[in-house]
Amino acid sequence: MKNQRVALVTGAAKGIGAAIADELLKNSYLVLAVDKDEVKSRPNLVFYRADLSINSEVSKIIPGCISEFGRIDVLVNNAAVSLGKDFLSTDLQTWETTVAVNQTAPFFLSQMAAKKMIELGISGRIVNIASVNSVASEMGQSSYVTTKGAIAMMTKSMAVDLAKYKILVNGIAPGPILTETSAPIFSQSNYVSAIENGVPLKRAGLPAEVADLVIFLASEKATYITGQMIVIDGGFLAYCRMT
């Protein structure tokens, strides 16, 4: 157990985060699952409750991981909020909450994790879960898309600064992914039509498909990949639909 690799996943209670945690467990990682909602503890997984909008709670997460497992090899910044307001109606509280969870928390969690990796001599991996909204906007999601755009550039900046320490940093930009949260929305007729007509593969993605990509980026098969934003969207961004 002492030499077993350790991964920390934020937003691990459901959806993409839960799938990532499960896949890491299948690949023999010890996992610290961070969320403000409870994650069921199971062999090799420890739940750590934290609200990423509160700086004082964020600051305790990496020390908590080290206290529990003694090391950190992989950090997956997955947690995010989408509060659904357009540009003209976005108020200061919405903006600050979105930036705190989606941008500030990943930045400082990554900084703390990287410092610990350097201290322990670990050639670690940081994976930031972004979105197709990192490069293409969506109506009614002003603060969300702004933070996801920031995550894309933060990934590049981190990768460049951490390369000399052999810490690899990459981002994943999912398109429409079928989760517990999105399922009721995607079942509506207008969304069914939008996905069938707007996604060349004519379906939403699955959380497990995103998790598989995380496993690859954390593996020894991805040792020359850093600073990249990898899109997983069924061809959505590649398709300019005119009719």
Secondary structure in CASP SS format (residue, H / E / C, confidence):
PFRMAT SS
TARGET T0000
AUTHOR 0000-0000-0000
METHOD secondary structure of the structure
MODEL  1
M C 1.00
K C 1.00
N C 1.00
Q C 1.00
R C 1.00
V E 1.00
A E 1.00
L E 1.00
V E 1.00
T E 1.00
G C 1.00
A C 1.00
A C 1.00
K C 1.00
G H 1.00
I H 1.00
G H 1.00
A H 1.00
A H 1.00
I H 1.00
A H 1.00
D H 1.00
E H 1.00
L H 1.00
L H 1.00
K H 1.00
N C 1.00
S C 1.00
Y C 1.00
L E 1.00
V E 1.00
L E 1.00
A E 1.00
V E 1.00
D E 1.00
K C 1.00
D C 1.00
E C 1.00
V C 1.00
K C 1.00
S C 1.00
R E 1.00
P C 1.00
N C 1.00
L E 1.00
V E 1.00
F E 1.00
Y E 1.00
R E 1.00
A C 1.00
D C 1.00
L C 1.00
S C 1.00
I C 1.00
N H 1.00
S H 1.00
E H 1.00
V H 1.00
S C 1.00
K C 1.00
I H 1.00
I H 1.00
P H 1.00
G H 1.00
C H 1.00
I H 1.00
S H 1.00
E H 1.00
F H 1.00
G C 1.00
R C 1.00
I C 1.00
D C 1.00
V E 1.00
L E 1.00
V E 1.00
N E 1.00
N C 1.00
A C 1.00
A C 1.00
V C 1.00
S C 1.00
L C 1.00
G C 1.00
K C 1.00
D C 1.00
F H 1.00
L H 1.00
S H 1.00
T C 1.00
D C 1.00
L H 1.00
Q H 1.00
T H 1.00
W H 1.00
E H 1.00
T H 1.00
T H 1.00
V H 1.00
A H 1.00
V H 1.00
N H 1.00
Q H 1.00
T H 1.00
A H 1.00
P H 1.00
F H 1.00
F H 1.00
L H 1.00
S H 1.00
Q H 1.00
M H 1.00
A H 1.00
A H 1.00
K H 1.00
K H 1.00
M H 1.00
I H 1.00
E H 1.00
L H 1.00
G C 1.00
I C 1.00
S C 1.00
G C 1.00
R E 1.00
I E 1.00
V E 1.00
N E 1.00
I E 1.00
A C 1.00
S C 1.00
V H 1.00
N H 1.00
S H 1.00
V C 1.00
A C 1.00
S C 1.00
E C 1.00
M C 1.00
G C 1.00
Q C 1.00
S H 1.00
S H 1.00
Y H 1.00
V H 1.00
T H 1.00
T H 1.00
K H 1.00
G H 1.00
A H 1.00
I H 1.00
A H 1.00
M H 1.00
M H 1.00
T H 1.00
K H 1.00
S H 1.00
M H 1.00
A H 1.00
V H 1.00
D H 1.00
L H 1.00
A H 1.00
K H 1.00
Y H 1.00
K C 1.00
I C 1.00
L E 1.00
V E 1.00
N E 1.00
G E 1.00
I E 1.00
A E 1.00
P E 1.00
G C 1.00
P C 1.00
I E 1.00
L C 1.00
T C 1.00
E C 1.00
T C 1.00
S C 1.00
A H 1.00
P H 1.00
I H 1.00
F H 1.00
S C 1.00
Q C 1.00
S H 1.00
N H 1.00
Y H 1.00
V H 1.00
S H 1.00
A H 1.00
I H 1.00
E H 1.00
N H 1.00
G H 1.00
V C 1.00
P C 1.00
L C 1.00
K C 1.00
R C 1.00
A C 1.00
G E 1.00
L C 1.00
P H 1.00
A H 1.00
E H 1.00
V H 1.00
A H 1.00
D H 1.00
L H 1.00
V H 1.00
I H 1.00
F H 1.00
L H 1.00
A H 1.00
S C 1.00
E C 1.00
K C 1.00
A C 1.00
T C 1.00
Y C 1.00
I C 1.00
T C 1.00
G C 1.00
Q C 1.00
M E 1.00
I E 1.00
V E 1.00
I E 1.00
D C 1.00
G C 1.00
G C 1.00
F C 1.00
L C 1.00
A C 1.00
Y C 1.00
C C 1.00
R C 1.00
M C 1.00
T C 1.00
END
